[in-house]
Amino acid sequence: MNHATWIVLADSSRARIFRTDAALTEGPVVIDELVHPASRLRGRELESDRPSRSFAERGAHPSDLGESGAHAHQSELFAMELADHLDAARKDGRYEGIVLAAPPRFLGALRKAMSPATLDLVHQAIDKELTQLPEHAVLAALRQRIDGAA
């Protein structure tokens, strides 16, 4: 049996996956990185059509709906892509548990997209943006947040 724990640091456009032991004492070693470039685009770049003239005449600004809606959609797509990746790895027996860290909105989308079997392997979920942490700081940051939540 594989006793590896995967640490998944994610946001709406990037996920870094590390491998460590179940006690979060060794490593971590980067094993994968997923990138979703569409989540980084500006609202206008995500939309294929501009709002109709009547939309603008009603007093609504295009960014009131389009930009946030387009970004939310791209975030959900990336959450599904990451969830599928984690599910496939679970089926291959590549890990025994997962620690997730992501901003609250993306963490919710990711949990919603995950299969029940994969979700059962989530040992800890931290609603914090940690994707920019250098590799050597990951375990200390996770331990601090886990200990602080206990």
C-alpha positions, 0 to 999 in steps of 0.5 A: 500500500502507498502511504504517500500524502499529496499536498495540493496547493491550488487557486483558480489558475494553477495547482501544485501537487507535492508528495510527502509522508502521512505525518507531513514530515518528509519532503515535500517533493513536487510531482505535478503542476497543472495550469489553466491559462484561461483563468488568467485572461481578462473578462473581455478576452474570455467572452466571444461576444460583446453585450448587445446595445440594449444591454448597455442601454439598460444601465448595466456595465459589461463587467457587472455580469460578464467578467465575473461570470466568465472567470467563475466559469473558468474557475469551475472548469479548472476545479473539474480538471483538477478533481479528475486528475486527483480521481485518476491518481486515486484509482491508480493508488498513487496516494493514501490521503490529500491535504488541500489548500486553496482560497475559499471560493476555489476550495468550494468549487474543487470539493464540489467537483471531487468524487465522493471516494476522492473527497473521503481521502481529504485529511485536511482542507485549508482555505488559504492561498498558498500556491506562491509558497516556495517548496521549502516553506510548504510543510511549515506553513501547512503545519502552522495552519493545521495546528492553529485550527486544532 
